[in-house]
């Protein structure tokens, strides 16, 4: 009863880990320390419903205060941990206070990757990662004004869609030869480029931003090829970096994230890690990886909670993701890296509904499903269970999704 579990980071993973501890039988204290002044909240709506004003901050909460109180979870918000002493089993807060732990959970998440370019300090240039970022962006959103998005990944395209719907002129600048180049096949990149073009968003690829100009606030974005784009608002979305510094300073193994085993345990038997910050083994693909997704954070946190309570619960969930843009719901099952064949179901060149199936040596390893929820569910089953597939059946729209299984 007198034992204490400290969770560092008031993230998606923390929001699941804390109540899961109670479900697994933890009777001691649970303290969640977060550097933001908010209870854990959903981040995906930040670039959509929260930016547009359709959702308020309270509606973003993963769980409300009363649910944490019921589970007897204590929060220390607006507080930063400066160091971990594994020998003494203490964490030191930024204002100097020391707290003892018996078990420690690292749910530190990730932060935006920043750029060092001339003029980046000008007003009107923003990143989009947390509630505070969006609150700073909102005053710059105005119908008829120009917005430039630096980065053509999911966050960039989602933000572009939101700003366009709010009446802004939007340009997306992507350094790679195509949007979403890091995460998907050319077929999906072509589809999203077409859709954004139809909606009136300008996408420029193969273009590198060299700086920003303006007197006090940004007025244009300058590129390495000499081109420039007028901008009343700039949002930079060029990826995120896992927050591993605390773990690294404490002597824990770090390699593209805090290294954990299949039970979410670090090398220290009293410390677990979960979410964006954790590098874990994945049995489906026989690789180690770090995932940036809500489902990963939630499911891995359940394994971490079990480990804290002395139980073995393997984290074995198929990776999946989603992205909302305009009237499009993209649902991604699995990971497409290493594919050697793409099978298309539907028409990717017209309309707004199709599936890209990714195969490796005849085996389905991933599926990008645009407005195809049934195909998404079937794809998850096929990949998770390693079922045999016939590419012709995957492509045949005369078959119901469940009939795709060979």
C-alpha positions, 0 to 999 in steps of 0.5 A: 500500500505504501509503494509509489509508481511515478509516470513521467509524461501526461501523454496518451500512454500515461492516460492508459497506463494509470488506470491499467495499473489499478486493473492489474492490482496496483494498490500503491500511489500513482503520480503522473508528472506532466510538463503541460498544464493539462490532463492527457488529451487527444492530439490528432484533433489538434490539426482538425477539430480544435484548430477549426474551433469545432472542439474545445480543450475540454472535449479533447480530454482522454479521460476526465478528472473524475475518472482519475480521482476514482482510480486515485491517480494524482497529477502534478501538471505544469511540472518538469522532471530534470533527472532520474537517480536509478540508484536512489530510486528518485526523480528530481523536479525542475524546482528541486523537489525529489520524489521517491519511486518504487516503479517508474514509467517513462511516457515522455512522448515526442516533440517537434523537429525544429529547423534552423533557418534565417527568419524562423523567429519571425511572428507568424511561424509556428509548429503544431504539436500541442494545445498551446501551439494551436492557440498561438496559430488561431489568431493568424487564421483568416479567410482570404489570407495565405498559409504556407505549410513546410512539410508534406507529411500527414500533419502537414496535409491534415493542417492544409486541409483544415486551413483550406476549409477555413477559407485560407489560400494554402501552399504545401512545400515538400523537399522530397519528390512527393508528399508522404514519401517517407511513409507510403507508396507513390500511388497514395502520394499521387492520390493525395496530391490530386485531392488537395489540387481538387480542393484548391491547395497548391502542392510543390515537391522537390523544393527546399525552404531556405528562409523566411522574410518579413519586417516583424512578422513573416510575409514570405517563404524563400526557397533554395531555387530562388522561388518564394511564396507569400505567407501570412501564416507558416506552419512547419511540420517536418517530423518529431523526435522522441523524448529520450534525454531523461532515460539516456542521462539515467544510463538506460539504453537508447536507440531511436527511442528508449529500448524495451522488451516485449513486455515494455520493460527497460534494462532496469527491472523497475522502469518501463516505457511506452508510447512514442518514446519507446523502441520495442520488438515487433513479432509481426515484422521481426524487427525493432521499431518505434511507432508514433501512433495513439493505438501503439501508445494505448496498447503498449501502456497496458503491457507496461502496467502489467509489468509493473505489477509483476505480470507478463503481458506481451505487447503484440498488437498489429500497428495501425494508424489513421489520417482525416483530411476533407471527407477522407478517412485513411486507415492504415493496417500494418507497415508497408516498408519492404513491399515488392508489390502493390495491388489496387482495389478501386480507382485511385485516379478518380473518386475518393475511395480505394485500397492500396495493398502492399505485398512482400513475397506474396504475403500481405504486410500492409493496406492503405484504406481510403474510405474503406472501413470494411477492407481495413478490418479484413486487412488487419485480420489477414495480416495479424493471422498471416492468412494467404491471399490471392492478389487477383481477389484483393483487386476484384471489387465484385467480391465482398471485402470478407471474400478477399480471403483466399 
